[in-house]
């Protein structure tokens, strides 16, 4: 059991990169009852530097396993790459700590299921995955339009996520291109699967094709695709085309198009603008995200509130949500490997 007899909620950070520093740390430091107690990073020197610059009262630590052994720590905040997520999460739960884990959940579906099983063994401990920032501002408006049947029954979705990040063949492989670090995750696939399943329900089948433009990067052989195109179907009957690429020059922003029996909706994830229209309208028109419907980033608040509730509140995305999108990530890998349609059982 996590020890909460002291006044502070004491946090140990494992993996203190830019996302933790710029996104999570400010959110945690807003809470006076939260104290960053210890930090472990890829090297002791980098952990020490992080502490000196950001949390001078925290203790830098060489090994994450030693950090888990500190009895007064209540929460483990995981900011490492995916290859470490499963081992740290399971060890932290077994040590009686609440766990917040950076996205993507882990390397593959098997690890995701192991993490979920561990969380079920310790139901008194709060577990949460980091949600994608994309679509948060308009999330409630999208859900409102769908609930009100504004589009009618959705029958076709098209998602494009294009960048030029991998165009230069002379650059070293990014960590997301290294399967031993990122696992089966490809570009922003898992991120947008999570968003789509939140809005439209579960994806139940995929057929995927991938391409590697630059297979050798400074002597490293890349086997994670530079681009992937996915045909998919949803449990609600909709069909989808999902396109991801890191090799598109002058790429436009990430965009979703949704076509229904009665109308059409587009969502620009870069600007959080939503346009929609119904059959008979002359064109799509901007849909105002009014203050009462405007969403935003309150991830750290949600997690801390759940821990303080002592189990009465369960934050999302939880490990069930993570397993759901990792099923799709796994199916995309399996489909590419076998060159066939793969059904997904949820």
C-alpha positions in Angstrom: 0.0 0.0 0.0 1.1 3.5 -0.7 1.9 5.5 2.4 -0.3 8.6 2.7 0.0 9.3 6.4 2.1 12.4 5.6 0.5 15.7 4.4 2.3 15.8 1.1 1.8 13.5 -2.0 5.4 12.6 -2.7 6.3 12.0 -6.3 9.3 10.1 -7.8 10.0 10.9 -11.4 11.6 8.2 -13.7 12.5 9.7 -17.0 12.9 13.5 -16.9 12.9 14.7 -20.5 11.4 17.7 -22.2 7.8 16.5 -22.0 8.1 16.0 -18.2 9.9 19.3 -17.8 7.7 21.5 -20.0 4.3 19.8 -19.7 3.9 17.7 -16.5 6.2 19.5 -14.0 4.3 22.9 -14.2 1.0 21.0 -13.7 2.3 19.2 -10.7 3.9 22.2 -9.1 0.6 24.0 -9.1 -0.5 21.7 -6.3 0.9 22.8 -3.0 0.3 19.3 -1.5 2.5 17.7 -4.2 6.3 17.3 -3.6 8.8 16.0 -6.1 11.0 13.9 -3.9 13.4 12.0 -6.2 14.4 11.9 -9.9 16.0 9.2 -11.9 17.0 9.8 -15.5 19.1 8.2 -18.2 22.2 9.2 -16.4 22.9 10.4 -12.8 24.3 13.6 -14.2 21.2 14.4 -16.2 19.0 13.7 -13.1 21.2 15.9 -11.0 20.9 18.7 -13.6 17.2 18.4 -13.8 16.9 18.6 -10.0 19.2 21.6 -9.8 17.3 23.5 -12.4 13.7 22.6 -11.6 13.3 20.9 -8.2 16.3 21.7 -6.0 15.0 19.9 -3.0 14.6 16.6 -4.9 17.2 13.9 -4.7 18.8 12.7 -8.0 19.2 9.0 -8.2 21.3 6.7 -10.3 18.9 3.7 -10.6 15.1 3.8 -11.0 14.8 0.6 -8.9 16.4 2.3 -6.0 13.9 5.2 -6.3 11.0 2.7 -6.1 12.4 1.4 -2.8 11.9 4.8 -1.1 9.0 4.0 1.3 7.7 7.6 1.5 7.1 8.0 -2.2 3.4 7.7 -3.1 3.4 8.3 -6.9 5.7 7.2 -9.7 5.6 9.5 -12.7 7.0 7.7 -15.7 8.5 9.8 -18.5 10.8 7.2 -20.1 10.5 5.9 -23.7 8.0 3.0 -24.2 10.5 0.1 -23.8 10.7 0.8 -20.0 7.1 1.4 -19.3 5.9 -2.1 -18.5 8.8 -3.0 -16.2 8.6 0.2 -14.2 4.9 0.2 -14.0 4.6 -3.3 -12.7 7.5 -2.8 -10.3 6.0 0.4 -9.0 2.6 -1.2 -8.4 4.2 -4.1 -6.6 6.0 -1.5 -4.4 2.6 0.1 -3.5 2.9 3.2 -5.6 0.3 5.0 -7.7 1.5 5.2 -11.4 1.2 7.8 -14.1 2.7 6.6 -17.4 3.7 8.6 -20.4 2.3 7.6 -23.8 2.5 5.4 -25.7 1.5 2.7 -23.3 4.3 0.2 -24.0 6.0 -1.8 -26.8 3.3 -4.2 -27.8 -0.1 -5.7 -26.9 1.5 -8.4 -24.7 3.1 -5.8 -22.5 -0.1 -3.8 -22.4 -2.0 -6.8 -21.1 0.6 -7.4 -18.5 0.3 -3.8 -17.2 -3.5 -4.1 -17.1 -3.3 -7.3 -15.2 -0.9 -5.8 -12.7 -3.2 -2.8 -12.1 -6.1 -5.2 -11.5 -4.1 -6.9 -8.8 -3.8 -3.6 -7.0 -7.2 -1.9 -7.4 -6.5 0.5 -4.5 -3.7 2.1 -6.5 -4.5 4.7 -9.2 -3.1 4.1 -12.7 -3.3 6.6 -15.6 -1.8 7.0 -19.0 -1.0 10.3 -20.5 -3.7 11.3 -23.0 -2.9 12.8 -26.4 -3.1 16.6 -26.5 -4.7 16.5 -29.9 -8.4 17.3 -30.0 -8.8 18.2 -26.4 -10.1 21.7 -27.0 -12.9 20.5 -29.2 -13.5 17.1 -27.6 -16.9 18.0 -26.0 -18.2 19.7 -29.1 -17.4 16.7 -31.3 -19.1 14.4 -28.8 -22.1 16.8 -28.7 -22.5 16.8 -32.4 -22.3 13.0 -32.6 -24.7 12.6 -29.7 -27.2 15.0 -31.3 -26.9 12.9 -34.6 -25.8 16.1 -36.5 -24.0 14.0 -39.1 -26.4 11.1 -39.1 -24.7 7.7 -38.9 -21.0 8.1 -39.7 -20.0 5.9 -42.7 -16.5 7.2 -43.7 -13.6 8.7 -41.9 -10.3 10.0 -43.3 -7.4 11.0 -41.1 -4.1 12.5 -42.4 -1.1 13.0 -40.2 1.9 14.1 -42.4 5.3 15.5 -41.4 8.7 15.8 -43.1 10.6 14.8 -39.9 12.2 11.7 -41.6 12.9 13.2 -45.0 16.7 13.8 -44.5 18.5 10.5 -45.0 21.6 11.8 -43.3 20.0 12.3 -39.9 20.3 9.5 -37.3 17.3 7.3 -36.6 14.9 9.1 -34.3 14.1 7.1 -31.1 10.6 6.6 -32.5 12.2 4.8 -35.5 14.1 2.4 -33.3 11.9 -0.6 -32.6 14.0 -1.6 -29.6 13.0 1.7 -27.9 9.5 2.4 -29.3 8.3 -1.1 -30.0 5.5 -1.5 -32.6 4.4 2.1 -32.3 4.5 4.0 -35.7 4.6 7.8 -35.9 1.4 9.1 -34.3 -0.7 6.0 -35.0 -1.5 5.1 -31.3 -2.2 8.7 -30.5 -4.8 9.2 -33.1 -6.3 5.7 -32.6 -7.0 6.8 -29.0 -8.7 10.0 -30.2 -10.8 8.2 -32.9 -11.9 5.5 -30.5 -12.9 8.1 -27.9 -15.2 9.7 -30.5 -16.3 6.9 -32.7 -15.9 3.7 -30.8 -13.6 0.7 -31.2 -11.7 -0.2 -34.4 -12.5 -3.8 -35.1 -10.3 -4.6 -38.2 -7.4 -3.2 -40.2 -5.4 -3.8 -43.3 -2.1 -1.9 -43.3 0.7 -1.2 -45.8 3.9 0.5 -44.8 7.0 1.9 -46.6 10.6 2.7 -45.5 12.2 5.5 -47.6 15.6 5.5 -45.9 16.4 2.0 -44.5 19.9 2.8 -43.3 20.6 5.8 -41.1 24.2 6.2 -40.0 24.7 2.5 -40.0 21.4 1.7 -38.2 18.9 -0.4 -40.1 15.4 1.0 -39.7 12.5 -1.5 -39.7 9.8 0.9 -38.4 7.9 2.3 -41.4 8.5 5.9 -42.5 4.8 5.9 -43.6 1.8 3.7 -43.2 -1.6 3.6 -44.8 -4.4 1.8 -42.9 -7.9 0.7 -44.0 -10.0 0.1 -41.0 -13.6 -0.5 -39.8 -15.3 0.6 -36.6 -17.8 -1.3 -34.5 -20.5 1.3 -35.5 -20.1 0.3 -39.1 -18.0 3.2 -40.3 -15.0 2.6 -42.6 -11.8 4.6 -42.3 -8.6 5.5 -44.2 -5.8 6.5 -41.8 -2.6 7.9 -43.3 0.6 8.6 -41.4 3.9 9.8 -42.8 7.2 11.3 -41.7 8.5 11.7 -45.3 6.1 14.3 -46.8 7.7 17.6 -47.7 5.7 20.8 -47.0 3.1 18.7 -45.2 -0.1 20.3 -44.1 -1.4 20.0 -40.6 -3.1 16.9 -39.1 -6.7 16.7 -40.3 -9.8 14.5 -39.8 -12.8 14.3 -42.2 -16.0 12.5 -41.1 -18.8 11.8 -43.5 -22.2 10.7 -42.3 -25.6 10.0 -43.8 -26.8 13.5 -43.0 -23.7 15.7 -42.9 -19.9 16.2 -42.8 -17.4 17.4 -40.2 -13.7 18.3 -40.4 -11.3 18.8 -37.5 -8.0 20.5 -37.9 -5.8 19.3 -35.0 -3.2 22.0 -35.5 -5.6 24.9 -34.9 -8.4 23.0 -33.1 -10.9 24.3 -35.6 -14.1 22.4 -36.4 -16.2 22.8 -39.5 -19.4 21.1 -40.2 -22.5 21.1 -42.4 -25.6 19.1 -43.3 -26.9 17.9 -46.6 -28.5 21.0 -48.3 -26.0 23.5 -46.9 -24.0 25.5 -49.4 -20.7 24.7 -47.7 -19.2 23.6 -44.4 -19.2 26.3 -41.7 -17.2 27.0 -38.6 -18.6 25.5 -35.4 -17.9 27.7 -32.4 -16.3 26.1 -29.4 -18.2 28.0 -26.7 -16.6 28.4 -23.2 -18.8 25.8 -21.6 -17.7 23.2 -24.2 -14.0 24.2 -24.4 -11.7 21.5 -23.2 -8.0 21.7 -22.4 -5.1 20.1 -20.6 -5.8 19.2 -17.0 -4.0 15.8 -16.9 -2.0 16.4 -13.7 -5.1 17.8 -11.9 -7.1 14.7 -12.9 -4.5 12.3 -11.7 -3.8 14.1 -8.4 -7.6 14.3 -7.7 -7.9 10.6 -8.3 -5.1 9.8 -5.9 -6.7 12.1 -3.2 -10.1 10.4 -3.7 -8.6 7.1 -2.5 -10.1 5.2 -5.4 -13.5 6.8 -5.7 -12.4 8.6 -8.9 -10.8 6.7 -11.8 -9.0 9.0 -14.3 -8.9 8.4 -18.1 -7.2 7.2 -20.1 -6.8 4.2 -17.9 -5.0 0.9 -18.7 -8.2 -0.5 -20.4 -8.1 2.5 -22.8 -4.4 1.8 -23.4 -5.0 -1.9 -24.1 -7.7 -0.9 -26.6 -5.4 1.3 -28.7 -2.5 -1.1 -28.3 -4.7 -3.8 -29.9 -4.9 -1.7 -33.0 -1.2 -0.9 -33.0 -0.5 -4.7 -32.7 -3.0 -5.5 -35.5 -1.4 -2.9 -37.8 2.0 -4.6 -37.3 0.4 -8.1 -37.8 -1.4 -6.9 -40.9 1.8 -5.5 -42.4 3.7 -8.6 -41.6 1.1 -11.0 -43.1 -0.2 -8.7 -45.8 -3.8 -9.5 -44.9 -6.9 -8.1 -43.1 -6.7 -8.5 -39.3 -9.8 -8.7 -37.2 -9.5 -7.1 -33.7 -11.4 -8.6 -30.8 -12.0 -6.2 -27.9 
